[in-house]
Amino acid sequence: MALNMDAIGKGIGPLTKDYDWKDVVLYALGVGAGFDDLNYTYEKDLKVIPSFSIAAIFDFLGETAAASNVNLAGILHGEQDLIFHNPIPSSGTLKTEGRITHYYDKGEKGALVVAESDTRHSNGKKLFTNTITFFGRLDGGFGGEEAPKNTVSIPDRDPDFVIEDNPSPDQPLIYRLSGDIFQLHVDPEFARMVGFEKPIMHGLCTHGYACRALMKSLVPGEPEKVRRLTCRFTKTLYPGEPIRTAIWKTEGGRALWQTINAKTGDVVIDKGVFEYGDIPEDKIRFDDRVAIITGAGGGLGRVYALELAKRGAKIVINDVGGARDGTGDGSGGPADKVAKEIEELGGEAVVNYDTVTTVEGGENIVKTAIDAFGRVDILINNAGILRDKSFMKMEPENWHAVLDVHLNGAYNVTRPAFQAMREKGYGRIIMTTSAAGLYGNFGQTNYSSAKMGLVGFMNTLKLEGNKYNIKVNTVAPVAASRLTADILPPDLMEKMKPEYVAPIVLYLCSEECSITGNIYNAGMGAYNRVAIMTAPGTILGDGKAAVAVEDVAKNWEAISTLEGAKEYENLNEVIGSFLQAFEPKGEKKKNTGGGEIKSVKGVFEKMPSALNAAAAAGVEIIFQFSISGEKGGDWYSEIKGGACKVSEGVNEKPVCTIKMDGEDFLSMINGELNAMKAYTSGKLKIEGDVMKSQLIEKLFNF
């Protein structure tokens, strides 16, 4: 096995977890809380111990290990850093997105795998940022960079506080119910097999004890004041062994700490940092972010530029300074004026006069940002022109001119910007559509087509950007601008100030926004979401022969109704729903291979003999299976020459990858779970060529 170098920077998640007060209390009991801590163990006025955060996103830890391909036989939890932005509510849904950021090579000692994630609550607030470091004892020597030094030094003096605790010999049995069910903490035989005399304490359980000790000493009864908790795990601890957490106060709002095995004197958690204080103002900032705004010499673009600059962003103001219809030689005046406004506010801005209508122009706009500020984080495709005419008077010149600015212009700038964002693993892109594109408007076939084209552009770009933490959204502004200056009456112009649109655009540009692929109307203080919905419709015929036009006519009402309509994330989901429609209702596909298969490993052992040779004739394909859970793992099957070869591990170039929980996978193989229903419900995830996954049921007789 070797670390998967391609995993660095690619997105993990979003992973969601529903929880309620019972989960919060169970965690508190798992880390030693009791009647002395009713704030954490009784649902009345319940508060959440901040270290609950890492237990609540245990799936992210598992996904990180799987993505990195770290050798699980040698994996240890090395370091943990948690930054808290808002108090954790006692119930709700957590949504976590992150990525592997670094591999560090420690030679014969092993390797470090570092991953970061942000977790938000269903109330919209960002709760905490997690940075986890795994130590892979068996993965070193790959020629990577050395890890930076940890500069935390515990003071050479007596601690200011010492909190003693006595975890129960049965403590892991309670703690594991919060998510970490690794057998090392419960199975004596497994523990001995890997070199321990008996099951050991979860490091994160001891971490929870330390968090309680720190709060008791520095912010008693106020978990909302915990700002940061970071440490390094250094030694194992057996259940029932007493511990003490030593705490040294340093400068205001900061303390250093260690947790020590009171029986042996060994430091089990070292280099701890604890920061505390009042909740910082919940203000969205763009410090050190670089934003490109096209068409920023006036109207909406100018307001976006000013508002982003006020909140710390560095701005590239692009505007050719042309007329409303795109004619004329252009002028640097509008862009220069906005740049001066930003500089007078104390901000940083540079100007660019290139046209978005050429590939070279788009590249130069992005180059301006990189030359001036070294990066691109935000792109607002705002440039636009109008050439309104009824369709029969719409000459090709006017058609192409409008598409060249709105649709092709967005492509020309977005492509190099996307490349720059992908390299940094972060980006926010805004497309500007219009009510004319979403709903239609007389005399604007060119403009409407371009604006609706941007929605299609977003729909695919969101998928390609997701693994690089690039979010792409679209806004349909209802606002006064130079395009509408002589069209709208003065009183309506006043109500349609661009300032009313800017807030939602800034939010979609922010790090706080985890949304991608959505469309929003915005104007005059009103905001709403627009969505493309698909209704279930009806099924005509058996799917094997074409139906008659008369059948369509007879069923027109059922075909046309929007009752039960839903959104789809991508094309494959839509195709999946069509295929599912022809599955026999109320029937389960029976296992035809001679009895129930009881283990994931057993599926892959049986796979070569389960191959349907006739169906495999002429087929050459590689399927990767990534099965999660206690007895899961990675396997891949190579179908070639009418035979199937199964290997354990990860193939470099599979045609498609099947990701599934082990229990669900077995249910599907044994005919208890319909594959298409598993896919549409999210239990079955398919990467790569989704349509080729349809071959699996035909190729194998389980």
Salt bridges, closest charged atoms under 4 A:
ASP37 OD2 - ARG212 NH2 3.27
GLU79 OE2 - ARG232 NH2 2.69
ASP81 OD2 - ARG228 NH2 2.44
GLU97 OE1 - LYS471 NZ 2.72
ASP118 OD1 - LYS126 NZ 3.70
ASP160 OD2 - ARG157 NH1 3.36
GLU222 OE2 - LYS225 NZ 3.39
GLU224 OE1 - LYS47 NZ 3.85
GLU241 OE2 - LYS263 NZ 3.85
GLU251 OE2 - ARG254 NH1 3.98
GLU275 OE2 - ARG254 NE 3.73
ASP278 OD1 - LYS225 NZ 3.68
ASP287 OD1 - ARG285 NH2 2.79
GLU307 OE2 - LYS310 NZ 3.15
GLU341 OE1 - ARG302 NH2 2.88
ASP371 OD2 - LYS367 NZ 2.69
ASP377 OD1 - ARG289 NH1 3.29
ASP377 OD1 - ARG375 NH2 2.76
GLU395 OE2 - LYS389 NZ 3.50
GLU397 OE2 - ARG387 NH1 3.67
ASP486 OD1 - ARG324 NH1 2.40
GLU494 OE2 - LYS497 NZ 2.98
GLU511 OE2 - LYS126 NZ 3.66
GLU511 OE1 - ARG289 NH2 3.42
GLU567 OE1 - ARG529 NH2 2.50
GLU569 OE2 - LYS462 NZ 3.99
GLU687 OE2 - LYS659 NZ 3.15
ASP689 OD2 - LYS692 NZ 3.72
GLU697 OE2 - LYS589 NZ 3.53
